[in-house]
Amino acid sequence: MRLDPRLWGKERGLDRPYPVGCHSIDTAVVLEVLWERYLSARQRRMLAEGWGLSEEQARLLHVWLGFLHDLAKISPVFQQQEPGADEVSGTAGYPVTVERTPYHDHGVHLVLPELLHRIHGLPLDGRPARLIAEQLGQILGGHHGRYGESLSHRDGSLTCPIVAAPGLGGEGWDEQREALVRLAGELFGVPVWPTRRAQAPVAAVTTGLVSLADWLVSQVWWLKARQRQHRKSRWVAGDWAGHLLMARQAAVRVPARAQLLAPTWRATRSFAGMFPGLSDPYPLQASIEREFPGLVNGPGMLLATAAPGDGKTEIALFAERVLGQASGTSGLAMLLPTMATTDAMHRRLVRHAGHNCRGKAPVARLHSLAWLDADYTPEDLTPSLDSPALVSEWLRGAHRGLLTGIAIGTWDQAVRAVLPHKYMAMRWLGL
């Protein structure tokens, strides 16, 4: 059974529907690029260890999850929601349904475990909260911001998802979902499956990475560019290998366009080198400069208590670079108590990044009224040669600010990463 190219995955803002198979490939190849160019070495190692895999095995697992995140769009409840895009409902093998649920995010949570069991032998016996297949389904179900409750043997949702949710569709719908899973193996290879469930922090980063790849390739400019490539190359619908080649060529430029590349800091270990005009550090600064680097051999925390005017901001930025280098991270987040202090410090941090970073590093400002500052959200978003790089409109969207390399905001922007808050996984990934 081959994947039907008439099944659509995207249509908003487009002249014609975009196949779900193409969207699946797009998400997978951008996730490949994010793995190599967005994640730090420390994050890749954390994900691999968290899933009990090698880094290469973990990379392929995440590529698969990106590919399958919209698996439940292959269902009558989704395909029928846009009659102008639906070319299959009611045709041979695709019965229509009056069921209006589940949404495709909960739908992939329902169908993925049973398909992984059927096709790749992942076990479904035992407590659901201990099953790898169930956790992978729950992670993909969270790609729209909220995780669903664990599936159950009692109501059949774990082993008979079509019975539990008729809106998913049987007959040809189920065959096509299986075809998408098998296509992932044909195009990318079959992953080594984890032997243990990931802990919550690792699962959240995995969710955030899948969601980020999905967001990037759901932009109208990306979809229209791929459709232009189809016309130019006379792409034949269903030539998934041909689309994979085109998408891979385009994907390498996506992180830079989205301003997701980490800042590159100039090497310095002195206050005078980091802060122009600070040729004579205060005593506390001089002590930190002299003693602190020799005490650091990995992640840690420095607590500096001093009177106002003793240069604690410079101490924080100096210590951050020492700790960041020792920890294998290059990003910077500064979190403050109020919007007013954040606005004032944003200007200082922009100057700091301009002096200490190679190239122009955008500095995201994170609080609910940041858009009111015309300097931060100008009508003309074209960076000039004389100004720091502006933060793109896409990166200023909801839940995205912490994804950039340098961010400053109110403290609650980080707190939401550890609360049951919508898209908390995106904030956790950014942090």
N, C-alpha and C positions, 0 to 999 in steps of 0.2 A: 504494500500500500504506500503510494507516494503522497506527499503533502499537497493538498489542493491549493493552487495559487489564488483562487477566487476568495479564499477566506481572508477577510481584511483585519488589520490591526490598528490603523490610524486613518483618519479622514478629515479631522477638523483643520480648516485653513488650506486644504488641498483641492485641486481640481478633480482628482479621482482618488479612490481609496488606495491605501498602501497595504500590501499583503502582510499578514502576521508573520509569515516566514521570513520576509525581509527584515521586519522589525526585530525579530529574534536574533538574526545574524548580526544586525547592527549593534545591538546591545552587547552581544558576546565579544565582538571585535574591539569595541571601545573599552570593555572591561579588561581585555588583554592589555591595552595601552595604559589604562589606569593602574593596573597591577605593576607595570614596569616603571611608569613615569610619575605617577601621583603618590602611590604608597611609599613610605620610607622603608628602608631595609629592616628597621625595627618592627614596623607593622607587618611586613610580609612574614617575618620570623614568628611574630606573635600569632598570626592566623594559622600558619603551618603547625606550630606546636599545639595550638588550641584544638585543632581538628585531628591531631595525631598523625600528620602526613608530612612528607617532604615539601619543600617550597614549590617544586614543580608540580607535584600532585595537588597541592592546595590551589595553585593557580588554575589548573584545569577544572577542579571542582567549582571554583567561582565562575569560570567562563560558562560552565554548564548551567549554573543557577541563573546567570544573566540570560542565557539563551531561552530558558524555560519559564521566565518570570511571568509571561503573559499566556501561559498554556491554556488557561480557562477562557481566553477570548475565543477559543474554538468551542463554542457552545451556542445553542439557539438563543439563550437569554441575552448574550452579548451581540451576536450577529444581527438579530432582529431589532436592536434598539435604534438603528439608523437604516430605515427601509431603502433609502437611495443607495446605500453602500452594500446592502445584503444581496448577493447574487446566488446564494445556495439554499436558503431556507425554503422548504417545500419542494425542492427538486429531489431526484432519486437518491435515497440514502440519508437525506437531511430532513427529518420530520420537524414540523413547526411545534411550538409549545406555547401554552398560555401562562406558564410559570414566569414570574418576573425576578426571581432570585435564584442563585446567589450572584452578587457582584463578582467580577472576575478575580479580584484579589482574594476573597474568601474561597472562590472556586478553585484556584490553583492549590490552596491549602488542602482542599478536599480531594482533588484528583491525583496529585503528584505521588503521595505515598503508595497508593494501590498500583499506579503505573510502574514505579520503581521496583515494587515487589514482583509484578508480573513480568517485566522485561529484564530486570537485572538482579532479581532474587533477594532484594533487601527484605529482611524479616518484618512481619507485621504481627507476630504473636508476642504476648507479654504486655506489660503495662505501657500504654501509649507514651507516657512521659519519659520513657527510657529508649524509645525507638529512634534510630537515625533518620529513617524515611519521614517520620512524623515531624521531627524538628526541621528538616529541610523544607517540608511543605509549609510549616508555620513561618519560617523565615521568608519564603516567597510570598506568603499571604500578607506579610507585613510591609511589602514594598510600596503600599499606598499610605503608610504611616502608622497603622495600628495592627498589632498582632491579634489573631483569633485564639479562642480557647482550644486546648488540646482536643483532638478527635477522640472518638469513643468506640469501643467494640459494642457497647450496649445499644446504641441507636444505629449501628451499621455504617456510620460516617467514615470509619477508618478502612473498612474492607469492601463496602458496597456504596461508594459515593453517589452513584447515579440513582440508587433507590432512596438515599437520604436527601438528595437534592435533584429532583427530576428536571429542573431547569438547565442542568448541565447537558442533557440530551444523551440518548443511547445510540445504537446502530452506528451510522456513519460518523457521528460526532466523536464517539469514543475511538473509533478507528483512526480518525484524523489526529486526535491528541496523541495516540500511540505513534503515529507517523512522525509527529514533531519531535518526540523523544528519540526515536530512532535516527532522525535526521541529525540531531546533535552529535550522535556517535559517528555518523558518516563523515561529517565535516570537521569535527574537532578531536575525535577519539573518545573512548569511554574512560571515565575517571576511575581511579582507585577510591573506593568508598570508605569513608571514615569508619573506624571500629568503636568510636565513642562519641557521645554528644558533646558539643562545644558548650563551654560555660557562657553565661549571659553576656559579658563584655565582648567576647569573640563573636558570638552570634549577632550582636548589635552592629559590629563593624562590618560583618558580612552583609547584613541587610542594607546598611548604608551604602556599601560599594555597589551592590546591585541596583539600588534606587538611583544612585548618581549616574551610572551608565545609562539607565533607562531615561532619566531626565535629559541627558545630553543628546541622545538620539531621537528624542520626541520633539525637539525644536523644529519649527516649520522650515527654517532655512536648511537644516540637514535633510529633511524628508524631500523637499523640493529639489535639492541638489542631487539626491539619489535618483529621483524620477527623471531628471534631465540626463543623467548618465545612462539610464535605461533607454531613453529615446536615442541618444547619440550612438550608443553601442548596439542598438537594435536588440536589446535583451529580450529573450524569450521567457515568458512567464513560466516559472517552475525551474528555471536554471539556477538552482541555489548556489552551486559552486561558482558560477559566474558572478553572482551578486556578492558572494563572499570576497572574491578578489577585488572588486570595486570598493567595497566597504572597508577592507583592510587598508587600501591605499589612502583613503580619506581619513581614517580614524587617527592616524598619527598626529594630525594637526589639531585635534579637538581639545586636548588639555590646555595648550597654549592659547587657543582662541577663547576658551572659557576662563582664562587667568587662574588655572589650577596648578601651575608649576610652582614648586617651592622656591623661595628667595635664595639667592646665592650671596652669602655674606663675605665681605672682605676680611681677611685674617688680621686680627689685632688682639692684643691682650693688655692694652693700656687705656686708661680713661682719656688721656690726651689724644690717642689715636681714634677713639670712638666718638668723642664729643669735641667738635671744633671750638676753640676758645677756652677749653678747660685745661689750661697748661699747669695749673697749681691745684690739684685735688684737695678737698677737705680731708681732715685727718681720718674720718671713718672710710671715705673713699680710698685713700691711700692704703689703709689697712686691708681693705677688701682686695685691692689690686695686688698687694704684696703676698697675702696669705691664702686667699680663697682658692685660686686655681690648683694649688698643691694638695688641697683637701678633697678634690672632686675626682671620683673614678667611675661615675655612673649617674643614674637618676637621683634626684634629691631635692631638698628644699632649703632655701636660705630665708631666715626671718630677720629683718633689719628693723630695729626700733630706735628712733632718734627724733629729735625735735624738728619742727618745720624749718626748712632752709638748710638742712645738712646734706642735701643731695641724694635723697632716697630713690628718686626716679632714675637717676643715672646708675645708682647701685643696682637697681632691679634689672635694668637693661644690660649692664655689664655681666651680672651674674647669670642672666638668662642665656647669654651667648656661651658662657663657660659650661653651664649645665646642659644646654642644648647640644653642643658639640660632643660632650661626654656621653649623652644619651642617644646619639644618632638621630636627632631631629633637627630640622632647620626652620620650622615654623615658629611664630610668635603670637601669643594671645595676651592682651593686657585687659584685665577686667576690673572695673571701678564701681563705686557705689551709686553714682547718680549720672543722669544724662548730661548735666552741665559740666561735670568733671571729665566725662568722656569726650565731649565736644572739644574742650580746651586741650586735652591730652592728645586727641587725634592729630591736631596740627603739629604738635611736637613729634609725634611718632612718624608722621609723614616726612618731616625733615630728617629724623634719625635714619629712616630707611633710605632716603635719598643719598645720605652721606656714606652709609655702611653697606649698601647692597650694590652688587654689580648689575647694571641694567635697572629698569624702572619696575619697582615692586608695588603693586596696588595695596592699599591699606583699607580694609573694610571697616565701616563704623556700624556698630550693632546696637541699636535701640529703636523703639517704635517711632520716634520723631526725627530720625536721621535724615529723612527725605526733605525736611523743611529747609535744610541748609543748601543754598544754591551752589556753594562751592563744592559740596559733596555730590549733589545730583544736578549738574548743569544740563541745560537743554542740549548743548553740543557735547556729546560724549567722545569726541575725537581728541586723543591725547596730543598735547603740543610738545615740541622739542624742549621747551623751557620748564615744563611742569612735570610733577611725578605722574606715573601712570594712573589714569582714572579707573575706578572700579566699574566694571561693565554693568549694564542694566540687568543682565541675566544673573550675575553674582549677587546683585542687591536684592534679588527675590527672596521670598519667605524661606526660612530654614537653611539658607545657603551660605550666609556670611562666614561662618566658622570653617568653611571648606577652603577658603583662600589661605595663602601663605602667611599673611600678617593681618590680624584682626584686633580691634579694640572695641569694647562694649561694656554694657552694664553687667554686673555679676550674674543676674538671672539668666542671661543668654547661655551661660555654661551650666547652671543648675538644672535647666530643662533637660539636659542630656541624661540625667539620672532619675528623672521623674517619669511617670506614665503619661507622657505628653506626646501629642501627635508629631511624628517625624523626629522623635528623640534620637533615633539611630543616626540621622544625618549630623546632629550636633556631636554625638559621641564619636563618629568617624572623624569629624573636623578636629575635635580636641585631641 
